Amino acid sequence: MSTTIGFLGLGHMGAPMAANLVRAGYEVLAFDPVPAAREQAEQDGARVVGAAAETAAADLVITMLPNGELVLEVYAELFTAAKPGTLFIDCSTIDVADAKSAAELAVAAGHRALDAPVSGGVAGAAAGTLTFMVGGDAADFAAALPVLEVMGGKVVHCGGSGVGQAAKICNNLLLGISMIALSESLVLGEKLGLSHQSFFDVVSTASGQSWALTSYCPVPGPVPTSPANNDYQPGFATALMTKDLGLAANALRGNNVDGQLGLLAAEIYTRFNRTDAGRDFSAIVTDIRERSDSPSSEG
Ligand code: NAD
């Protein structure tokens, strides 16, 4: 039996993900309010429908939307139109609390739901090598697996509803903090006469080692593929890091965690985002350098 997939949200991530599903032989009922996104999906071989609710004719429905409010809105619109027991898979990055609400509402409406946020960015979406972090029932995870494997290189069942989103924000909380920490350390090294290459040669194999340094070095030179070598073109845009740290900050507060560094990292990126939203998040090193050179912080 062939599976039909509804796909809502054909943006930077959703468009290539939907295209990979078409390529794998699925019939994709696609919707996005933006005409250019619909045209692209049509060219990619999807069956574009005129309204969100029409995607509910599918056997399973995937959403790849900007935020949790929209996911809840779209779900409310689709639940009445969908066949009983339809599996809803939300791949957007949203608040853990919204993900749990979405799943509860789906179950209350007689459906099934998974949260399945991703990492790997636009390049991973195009290559079909995303990492999926999935929250929800084991049986629903098993049903979703063949579809997720088309779009992903790694698919991990993390736990119950909302726990996929938890994995996503815990990782990005750590990444945001470690990029700031690394940048402060690099700028201190600069002030003390330590070259970027010497810093890299020592720290990459010492106890301060991190993925931010060895795979995504925020200064040009030591890691030729990092965005620093390409004028900080994203990569992973500051706007997205700021969004994820905001979700992490909500979760820290909501769960009474003494997350002082996480809350500060969210503030630091929120400030940087006001001027540099479209640059790669590793460009935070340039902000730290500039602020370190300003007269008010000298002396
Ligand atoms: P995007 O803004 O490019 O795409 C979102 C799409 O959703 C847009 O095309 C928009 O028109 C569409 N949309 C809005 N309302 C809709 C509705 N009611 N029905 C159908 N479509 C609707 O965003 P993106 O970069 O593709 O990111 C999507 C999600 O993936 C976000 O939650 C983001 O945080 C997450 N994410 C993005 C990246 C990345 O590198 N871009 C990486 C990991 C996770």
Residues whose N, C-alpha, C, O or C-beta is under 5 A from the ligand:
A	BS01	NAD	L8 G9 L10 G11 H12 M13 G14 F31 D32 P33 V34 A37 A52 M64 L65 P66 N67 V74 C91 S92 T93 V118 S119 G121 V122 G235
